[in-house]
Amino acid sequence: MSTLGKVTGIVSNLVTVQVDGPVAENELCHINLRGTDLLAEVIKVNGDKASVQVFESTRGLRGGDQVVFLGRMLEATLGPGLLSSIYDGLQNDLTTMDGVFLKRGEYTDPLNHETKWDFTPLAQSGDKVVAADWLGEVKEGWLPHKIMVPFSFKGTYTVKEVVPAGQYTIDDTIATLIDEEGAEVKVTMTQKWPVKVAIKGYKEKPRPQKIMETGVRVIDSFDPIAEGGTGFIPGPFGCGKTVLQHAIAKQGEADVIVMAACGERANEVVEIFTEFPELIDPHTGRHLMERTTIICNTSNMPVAAREASVYTAMTICEYYRAMGLRCLLLADSTSRWAQALREMSNRMEELPGADAFPVDLSSIISNFYARAGMVVLNNGQTGAVTFIGTVSPAGGNLKEPVTESTKKAARCFYALEQNRADQKRYPAVNPIESYSKYLEYPEIVSYLDEKIEKGWVEKVSRAKTLVLRGKEMADQINILGDDGVPMSYHESFWKSELIDYAFLQQDAFDAVDSLCPLERQKYMLDLILEICDRSFSFDNYEDCRAYFKRLINVLRQMNYCKWGSEEFNNYRAQLNSILDENGN
């Protein structure tokens, strides 16, 4: 029998409930608002009082309104049809709702129950299976969508029957299993899983073994992110966080992309809706939206749904990872999620931490980031969830609590800098402040040695040193003046500018330069470092500046040309001609 309660206090979307039986944290409940059921989640239990966060507007709610506890957590519905969909944090399908806004108490079904899928069996009668084992597959777009033993099943099951190949809806029984006690269990194409509990359907979770190529030079070469790794992009407003995330989504080596807009402004979310269906996947030539799911929760939606949106997005990624697919989760922005946590913490009058954020903010972020990773499935195949979140620190302060807490959890740090953005140096990633801890992994170093060349990490480290030295020389020139420093200072500065302009900067909207394969990145970096190794002779700093500007112009033009084309080779010859004028 369901536990009941009644409303005794209301502070915005935080409602205090007097309960008449046992309830648990994270349990869902319905609050009856004159015939309309508002969905809410228990976030704290203190004796016979429960604090619940309501996923809807609480306007009109009164003390004494009835509450019914549902005995389950917030769950995601998992099955064929998730891709190409647009959901809110509660997994309401926003493409099927009536009107512009969802009405209070109105919830749409996330999956289409009428669509028939071409099912192919993979398991046979008599097979022994456990949770997350594959029973069959359907084609979702061009991706193989595995139908699995539900993650909630415990112990070993015996396959009694799997339906033959044919067309079935998601509600049709596709397999009958027998549990350890001899009872029959029917399995359909769908299952539910609580979003705040990590899906465990794998054998082991080793360290990442390879990098995820993004086509962005400052990431792939300078600070690569591993497949199954974690990273975050902090930076002030207007520095290009969203554009960089879109470039990674479009070009990254991933089978499935999940975009979580948690608390972004409505106009930015609308941009995602309008742009993504038009984007073409450079790897397959098909529409990018065919392998993308969007979870959106704009800033004017209730704060409780911001938290739900990131957990729902991660659960969908873990579901596809259990199929042996590579998933990329992009969250924009986790600062709004943290602000929602702060609002709820303050309303419950909890002891505040730094900047009034919850004292356990760091552990909440760490636990969430820990759900990403590469896994080895029960059948020996691998799947991965790569997670990249953005952080929008107030005033661009990278020392604020959300950024500092995320730094402890994420292995890659891509610091966007206001000064670089103001100078139109995009992507505005600071090459000195940013880092990738995956370069410390022997597995990743060995992969890069084999994939690119032996000693690639040392070569990139040399390029970073040149950039750092150039910044130091620029500081000296600014203090002492152009004539107050030796010519070698100017030469070091312009060599770092050569790396910056011709390699680190990249045009996300150019058909050629937006996607730079590793092979081409190696060619360009080798060419630039070869120039930097030369010794030059200049009479004055104006000649030095003019000479390097000519080199930069030619190298940048090469980035816009198809590799190996006649135009590319002409610019290469022009570069050689300029180099012959000076230097050894």
Sequence and secondary structure as in RCSB ss.txt:
>XXXX:A:sequence
MSTLGKVTGIVSNLVTVQVDGPVAENELCHINLRGTDLLAEVIKVNGDKASVQVFESTRGLRGGDQVVFLGRMLE
ATLGPGLLSSIYDGLQNDLTTMDGVFLKRGEYTDPLNHETKWDFTPLAQSGDKVVAADWLGEVKEGWLPHKIMVP
FSFKGTYTVKEVVPAGQYTIDDTIATLIDEEGAEVKVTMTQKWPVKVAIKGYKEKPRPQKIMETGVRVIDSFDPI
AEGGTGFIPGPFGCGKTVLQHAIAKQGEADVIVMAACGERANEVVEIFTEFPELIDPHTGRHLMERTTIICNTSN
MPVAAREASVYTAMTICEYYRAMGLRCLLLADSTSRWAQALREMSNRMEELPGADAFPVDLSSIISNFYARAGMV
VLNNGQTGAVTFIGTVSPAGGNLKEPVTESTKKAARCFYALEQNRADQKRYPAVNPIESYSKYLEYPEIVSYLDE
KIEKGWVEKVSRAKTLVLRGKEMADQINILGDDGVPMSYHESFWKSELIDYAFLQQDAFDAVDSLCPLERQKYML
DLILEICDRSFSFDNYEDCRAYFKRLINVLRQMNYCKWGSEEFNNYRAQLNSILDENGN
>XXXX:A:secstr
   EEEEEEEETTEEEEEESS   TTEEEEEEETTEEEEEEEEEEETTEEEEEESS  TT  TT EEEEEEEE E
EEESTT TT EE TT  BTTSSSSSS  TT    SS SS  EEEEE   TT EE TT EEEEEEETTEEEEEE  
TT  S EEEEEE  SEEE TTS  EEEE TTS EEEE S EEEETTS    SSB     SB   S HIIIIIS  
BTT EEEEE  TTSSHHHHHHHHHHHSS SEEEEEEES  HHHHHHHHHHGGG B TTTSSBGGGGEEEEEE TT
S HHHHHHHHHHHHHHHHHHHTTT EEEEEES HHHHHHHHHHHHHHTT  B GGG BTTHHHHHHHHHTT EEE
E TTS EEEEEEEEEE  GGG TTSHHHHHHHHH SEE  B HHHHHTT SS B TTT EEGGGG HHHHHHHHH
HT TTHHHHHHHHHHHHHHHHHHHHHHHHH GGGS HHHHHHHHHHHHHIIIII   TTSTTTT   HHHHHHHH
HHHHHHHTS    SSHHHHHHHHHHHHHHHHHHHTS TTSHHHHHHHHHHHHHHHHS  
